[in-house]
Amino acid sequence: MTAKKIQIVEVGPRDGLQNEKPWIATKTKIELIEKLAESGLKKIESTSFVSPKWVPQMKDAFEVLSGIKRKPGVTYSVLTPNMQGFERALEAGVTEVAIFGSASEAFSQKNINCTIAESVERFQPIIEAAQNNNILVRAYISCVMGCPYQGEVPVESVVELAEQMFEMGCYEISLGDTIGIGTPDQAREMVQAVTEKIPTSNIALHFHDTRGQALANIYACLELGVSVIDSAVAGLGGCPYAKGASGNVATEDVVYMLHGMGIETGVDLEKLIETGHFISAVFGRMSQSRVSCAG
């Protein structure tokens, strides 16, 4: 049942960079995105139109999105948590946006200062505006396997929110293990529960590697037919609202595993590794990708 071709959604330029404290030059962000596209990645989450007060690293979102030399066939999506952000993204020429909610009430309050129900209400005008402008909407659900504030998150909460987002018009639901706490059986059971309400083809995996379980969790879910995986070059990332959360699973490591399984990704691994070294050098550190470090 494992898919023969997997779509990688590269989230490094947004989810990966948002938690970095040293300012990254706009031209460097643009160069990173363009290098990722050259490696064969077709979906790149490029930036986030959020308040600079909360995520200072994304204050140049407009300049980044409008400054990219776009490669045909590549989607450059952005996060737009509110209407103001959506309108700015629209001005910059966006073709796909993402919204986010949490399966954890405690995380929702800490992250966006509202309940899960209130967050769903906030999504509606963004989704309607996007549909009116022929723009696709993707949805993230965080804390699908555990929360740093409330601990265990019921699978029922994940399923309910995923179903709501899908019915509201989000074409894809990305299930995020924000603190990287899940294990393979848990991941499989959670995804299986969601597939009872949403087609497997509309589900993506977004697993952080905090406890070294991300690849194992992804593998477990591939057996269910999931064909979309979020990852970040060089293992960049974390979450500003989840203490201790380390980076996303490294794109290089995901691609290496998939290619070893005979699964097509369309990605040139060598170019991807070079891109990982490029952005890691900006921070003066080694890439967090095990494949890169192995040479």
N, C-alpha and C positions, 0 to 999 in steps of 0.2 A: 504493500500500500504506500510505501515511501515514494515521494515524487521524484521524477527523473531530472527535473530542473527546479532550482531554488532561486527565488528573487531575494537578493540582499538589499536591505534598506540601510544605507550608511548614515548613521546619526552622529558621527564624530564632530562635524562642524557646529552642531547645535548642542546636543546632549553631552557631547564630549568636552567641549570648550567652556560651557556655561559656568562650570564650577572652578575654573582656573582663576586665581587671583591676579597674577601679573597680566597687565594689559597686552593683548595680542593685536598687532597692527592690522588694520582693515585689509591692506594689500596681502598680508600673510594669510588671512582667512580666505580671501578670494583665491590665492594661489593653491591653498590646500584643496579647496572645492574643485578647482580645475584639474588638479593632479588626480583626484579621486575619479573624476569623470574619464580622464585619459586611461585609467586602469581598467575601464570597462564597466564600472558601476553605473546603473541606469536610474537609480533612485537615491537622491542625496538630500537629507534634511539639512538645509544650509544655515539657518539662523532662527531667531525667535523674536517676535515683535511683542516684547514684554516691557514693563516699566523698568528703566535703567536704575531706579531706586532699589528694586529687588534683585535684578540680575545685571549688574554693571557691564559685564563682558559682552552683552548683546545690544549695547546702546547704539551700535553702528549697523543695525539690522538693515535699514533702508539702503545704506551705501553698499553693503555686502551683496544683497540680492540684486540690486540694479547694476552692480559693477561686474558681475560674473560674465565671462564670455561663454555663452550657453552653447553646449554641444547638442546637436540634433538627436532626439530620441532619449534625452536625459530629463528626468523630472527633478526640479529643484524646489522641494517643499519647505514650508516654514511653520513654526508654531504660532498660533494666534489665539490666545486665551480670552480675548475680549474684542468688542466691535471696533474699538479705536485701533487695536493692532491689526485687525483684519483690513480695515480701510487703508492703512498705511502700506500693508503688504500688497493690496490691490494696485495702489499707485506705483509700486515697484515692479509690477508685472508678474505677480505670483500666479501659478496654475494649479497648485494644490496646497491646502492648509491642513494643520492638525490641531485638535483640541485635546484636552486631557482632564481626566477625572480620577478619583480614587475609590477603590473598593473598601477602603477603611475610613470610617467616620472621623477618627482621630487625626489621620493624615490629611484628610480634606480640610479640616479646621486649621491645622498648622500650615498647610501649603497655600490654600486659597481663601482661608477665613470664611468658610461657609460649609453647610451640610452637603452631603452627596445629592440630596434632592434639589437643593438650591443651585448646585453646580450644573445639574442637568437643565434647569430652567435657563441658565445663562448661555448654554450651548445653542439653544433654539434660534435666536436671531442671527448668530454666526452661520449656522447651517443653512438657514433660509437665504441669507445674503449670498452665500457661496453658490447655492443652487441657481439663484437668479443670474449669477455671473459665469455659469458653467464651470465652476471650480470644484474639484473633488475635495471631500473632507475625510480625513483619517482620524481615528480616535485612539488615544492611549488610556489604558486603565493601569494605574499604579498599585503597588502593594498586593498583587494577586496571590502571593503565597506567604505573606507576613508583613507586619507593620512595625516600625521602630517605636511607636507610641502605644498601640493597643495589643501588640503581639499577634496572636492568631487571627486570621481573616477567614470567615466562613466562605466556602466555595459558592454558596447560594448568593452571597453578595456580589461576587464576581460575575456570575451568570446573569443576575438581574440587571446589573449596570450594562453589561455587554449587549444584552438584548435590547435595552432601552436605546442605547447609542446607535445600534444597527437599524432599529425601526425609525429613528429620527432622521436617518439618511447618511450615516457614516458608512462608506463603502468597505472599510477595513478596520478591524479592532485589534490593536496591538496590546498583548497581555504582558504587563511588566512586573518582573520580580525585582522591585526597586532596591531592596537591600541584599539581594543575592542569597536568600535563606533557603530556597527550595531544594528539594532532592528529586531524582528522576521519577519515582513512583508518584510523588505529590504533584509534580508538573504534569505528568500524563493524566492523572485523575482529574486535575483542574481543567485542562484543555478538553478532555473528553466530555466533561460536564457542559462546557461552553458549546461544544459542537452539537449538542442536543437541541440547541436553540438557534444557532447560527451556522451557516455552511462553513465547512473547513476551509474552503477557498477564500473566505473573507476574514481569516484569522492570521495574525502574525505573532511571533515570539520576540520578547524584548527582555532578555535575561542578563542581569549583572553577575559578575564573577567573583563577588566578595569572598565566598568560601570555596572557590575552585570547582563549582558544580555546573557552571553554565553549559559547557559542551555536552556533558552527560544529560542534562535536562533537555537540551535541544534534540539530541539523538533520540531520547525517549519519545518526544513529541513528533519527530519526523515519521515514526512508525504509524502515526495516526493520519498521515497525509498532509500535514501542515507544510506549506511551500513558500512561506515568507518569513525571513529572519532579520531582525534588527541587530546591528552590531556597530562598533566604532573602531576605526583604524587605530592601531597602536594601543588598543584597550583604554582609550581616553574616557574620562567621565567620572560620574559619581552623582550625587544629588544634594543640592544645597539645603534641602529640608529633611534629609535622612542621614543623621550622624553615623559615620562609620561605613557608609556605602561606598565601595570602591568602584572602579570603572566598569563600563559595559564589556561584554565579551569582545575580544579583539577580532576584527574582521578577518585579519590574516589567518587566525587560528580556525575560524569557522570555514573559510574557503579551503584551507588545507585539508580539513576533515572531510568536507563535502567532495572535493576532487578525489580524495582517497577512496571514497565510496562509489566513485563513478558517476557522481551527480554533477550536472552542468550548472555553472553560475554565470558564465560570460565574463569572468574577471581574470585579468592577468595577474597572477600572484606575485611575480617578481616586481612589477610596477607598483603593486599595492604595498609590498614590503618597503620599497624605496620611499613611498609617500609616508609611511609610518615613521621611517628614520628622519625624514624631513621635518615633520611636525614635532617629533620628540626632541630633535636638536634645538628647536626654538625654545624649549623649556630647559635645555641643558641636562637631559636625562635619557636613560635607555627606554626603548619601546617596551610596553608591557605585554607585547605579543610574544608568546613562547616560540612560535615559529620564527619570528624575526631574530630573537636572541640566539636561537640554535644555529643561525647562519645558513 
